[in-house]
């Protein structure tokens, strides 16, 4: 299997970078695209090709009944994924560093160096890596916990293929770049992406254990549920849902924070955020519609309120819905973990108005889901200029 590289996306991104009006952003984009991408992607492509030579048994690994977890960002996917990951010996997931190194050879070499460091170098490298992690991710952990050795979104495995939605956090040209609406792509392009993704998952299973179930957490894949069912007919789907009055402005705040350093003016940011809001509505609707159209696909819907109020019972129901047996040992682990999660409190508050959002529009466009999940009683107060509708705990700064 050859490494996927989306040349069409790459050249489109080059054109956008070349025409970027903000000098700081333009120089940074061009440096990454003209220097970083060719070197890194070529290295990955060589290693990916060599996997088949050094590990011929790789082709025998099957990806059976993978579980794809989707839902709007900030809807509890990370919490659900973390709880499921406590079921030792059942699931396989990508750690963040493994997503940036998709080749099996790369992963094995990194693990070998880590063992060498632990056994002979007294953890010298591990200490340096932890210090870098704190510098890189520490300021974001109050909103989203990240670390090189923590499970993260599968979408990032496509980053150096120029095929990951994560690029939008770096080059927010929404409307010009489409990493989301896979169902609208040509069948050939869908097959290319999903075949490569399958190869990446296959390598992870080879590494972690072929008897394990691949567990994927991907809010970005909320626009790909129909395509995932098409590519993986035996897959199981988890959909996390949460009141959109909370999730949509929360996502916008998170994204805007990452774009501030690019020097974009307010009008340009507002235009991009408006497109993101439109995509958010589809993120809510498409997974439910795809499951309704595929009744034979095993699925579970996780309500954020249930997840945070009684996580143990919520995960037990999820296992029942997906027809997964639950061991007594995991039940005990889940009970203890659940007690800790109940103490979780949001640490940010977000105003709908600060992002140009109107509660009535959200209610109208997602009326079916409001009725289904009973979000009506949780609508924000109308407020006024001095009393905006807020969600969460502390001010967003």
C-alpha positions, 0 to 999 in steps of 0.5 A, spaced: 500 500 500 502 506 497 502 512 502 496 517 500 498 524 498 492 529 496 496 533 490 489 537 489 489 539 496 496 540 496 496 545 490 490 548 492 493 550 499 499 552 496 495 557 492 491 560 498 498 561 502 501 565 496 495 569 496 494 570 503 494 578 505 497 577 512 504 577 511 506 573 517 501 568 515 503 567 508 510 566 510 509 561 515 504 557 510 509 557 505 515 555 509 510 549 512 508 547 505 514 548 501 519 545 506 516 541 511 510 538 507 515 535 502 520 532 506 516 529 512 511 526 507 516 523 503 519 520 509 512 517 511 511 515 504 518 511 504 517 508 511 509 506 509 512 502 503 517 499 507 512 496 512 509 491 507 516 489 505 519 488 513 512 486 515 509 481 510 504 478 515 501 485 515 496 484 509 493 478 513 490 483 519 483 484 518 479 491 521 473 487 524 467 491 527 471 497 528 467 503 533 467 510 530 465 515 535 462 521 532 459 528 535 459 535 535 466 537 538 465 539 545 460 534 546 463 529 550 467 524 545 473 525 549 470 523 556 467 517 552 473 515 549 477 515 556 472 511 559 472 506 554 479 506 554 479 503 561 476 496 559 483 493 558 485 488 553 479 490 548 480 496 544 486 499 540 486 506 539 492 511 536 496 515 541 497 522 538 505 521 537 502 515 533 498 519 528 504 523 526 508 517 525 503 512 521 508 507 518 509 501 523 516 501 522 516 508 525 512 506 531 516 500 532 522 504 532 519 510 537 517 504 542 524 501 542 527 508 543 523 509 549 524 502 552 532 504 551 531 510 554 527 507 560 532 501 561 539 505 560 538 512 560 534 513 566 528 517 562 532 522 560 529 523 553 522 522 557 523 528 561 525 532 555 518 530 551 514 531 558 517 538 558 516 539 551 508 537 552 507 542 557 510 547 553 506 545 547 499 543 550 499 546 557 495 552 556 490 548 552 489 543 557 483 547 561 479 546 554 482 539 551 487 535 554 492 533 549 499 529 550 503 525 545 501 519 549 494 520 550 489 517 545 487 522 540 483 523 533 484 518 528 483 524 523 490 526 524 493 520 521 491 523 515 495 530 516 501 529 512 497 526 506 494 533 506 487 530 507 486 531 515 481 536 517 486 538 522 489 543 517 483 547 518 486 549 525 492 551 521 489 554 515 482 556 516 480 557 509 473 554 510 469 554 504 475 553 499 478 547 503 473 541 504 475 535 509 469 534 512 463 533 506 466 526 504 459 523 502 459 529 497 466 526 494 466 522 488 466 514 489 473 514 487 476 519 492 472 516 498 475 509 496 482 512 496 481 516 503 478 510 506 483 504 503 488 508 506 485 510 513 484 502 513 491 501 512 493 505 518 488 502 522 491 495 520 498 497 522 495 500 529 492 493 530 498 489 528 502 493 533 497 493 539 494 486 538 490 483 532 484 481 537 483 488 539 477 492 536 479 499 533 476 505 537 476 511 533 474 518 536 473 523 531 468 529 531 471 531 524 468 524 521 461 526 523 460 528 516 463 521 514 458 517 517 455 514 511 461 513 508 464 510 514 458 505 513 460 504 506 467 502 507 466 498 513 459 495 513 460 491 520 462 498 523 459 500 530 457 507 531 457 512 537 454 518 537 455 523 542 450 529 543 450 535 547 445 542 547 448 546 541 447 552 545 453 549 549 457 546 543 457 551 538 460 557 541 465 553 545 468 550 538 468 557 535 472 560 541 477 554 541 478 555 533 478 562 534 483 562 539 488 558 535 487 563 529 489 569 533 496 568 532 495 569 524 493 576 524 487 575 521 482 581 521 475 581 524 471 580 518 475 575 515 474 571 522 467 572 522 466 569 515 470 563 517 466 562 523 459 563 519 461 557 515 463 553 521 457 554 524 453 552 518 457 545 518 456 545 525 448 544 524 450 538 519 455 535 524 448 534 528 444 532 523 448 527 519 450 522 523 442 521 526 440 521 519 445 516 516 443 511 522 436 512 520 438 510 513 442 504 516 438 500 521 442 494 521 448 498 523 449 497 531 449 504 534 449 508 541 447 515 542 450 518 548 447 524 551 452 528 555 447 530 561 447 522 562 454 521 561 456 526 566 451 525 571 451 517 571 457 515 567 457 508 569 450 507 567 451 510 561 457 506 558 453 500 561 447 502 556 452 503 550 455 496 551 448 493 551 446 497 545 453 495 541 452 488 543 459 488 547 459 483 553 462 487 559 466 484 564 465 484 572 472 487 572 471 493 567 464 494 571 468 495 578 473 500 574 467 504 571 464 505 577 470 508 580 472 512 574 465 514 574 465 517 581 471 522 579 467 524 572 461 526 576 466 532 579 467 535 572 465 542 571 466 546 565 471 551 566 469 556 560 463 560 559 461 562 552 456 568 549 452 566 543 452 573 541 459 574 541 459 569 535 453 572 531 449 566 533 442 566 535 438 561 539 432 562 535 436 560 529 439 554 532 433 552 535 429 552 528 435 548 524 435 543 529 428 543 531 428 535 530 433 534 535 431 539 540 424 535 540 428 528 541 433 530 546 429 535 550 433 541 550 428 546 550 428 547 557 435 548 557 435 554 552 439 560 554 436 566 557 434 572 552 438 577 556 440 583 553 446 587 551 449 587 558 446 580 560 448 575 554 446 568 554 452 564 557 454 557 557 459 554 562 463 556 568 469 562 567 469 567 562 472 566 555 479 570 554 
